Amino acid sequence: MPTIGIVEDHRMTRMGIEQVLARSPRLEVIASVDTVHDLAESGLRPDVVVLDPTPYSGTSVLHVIGALSATSAVLVLSPSAEPRDLLTALKAGAYGFVTKHADDTEFLSAVEAVARGSFYLAAGLGGHLHSELSRRSPGESQGLARREVETLRLIAQGYTHGQIARLMALSEATVNTYVKRIRAKLNAGNKAELTRKAIELGYVDETGPEPAASPGPTAPAAVADPLRFGVPAQLRVHQLSGR
């Protein structure tokens, strides 16, 4: 059973989060503390940390999320839906982002998705993220080759390595090589991290990926718990797992 830690400096809010998480038989809260320091002092290493980033302003948010991400998947529970805050959390290593306006059902879905190693972005935030990404050039300073960019886009759309090989008319071994290079260049360890990087770099935009021509062998398989990305219909039917 995935273990959960809560870092929230308002006691009543923290108790409310605990009550919501207690409704899921698939999650176990093992820490509920005021600060990241308190969590470190406890010696506990939960699988997922639900973090309110409000007390950590400026560059300290990057350091806090980055440090937590070394041992846990971080789900940011933010009072803000500002594009800059969202992009900062993703760049720092967060596996998910929801606002405090989310209802109980969505919040539980987010925690359970992140606990499985999936990337989760709350519904309605896709447009916010797109507006921030539009200020910069896609792939800026990442050194990805054209075919590597194509591969990354398809990974973010939920395709397997075998499906990507067929779509790009390559061998699966070649695709595996591309993926290894992409992971090394982007410092990403799995599909969830690659998806986050693809979003950060502007390779997944507001309109979403092109739909597959048919539901045949090249189409990505739909799953029960979707990646939530607001507008793009294709993204909503694909979970990207494998922390």
Disulfide bonds with the S-S distance in Angstrom:
none
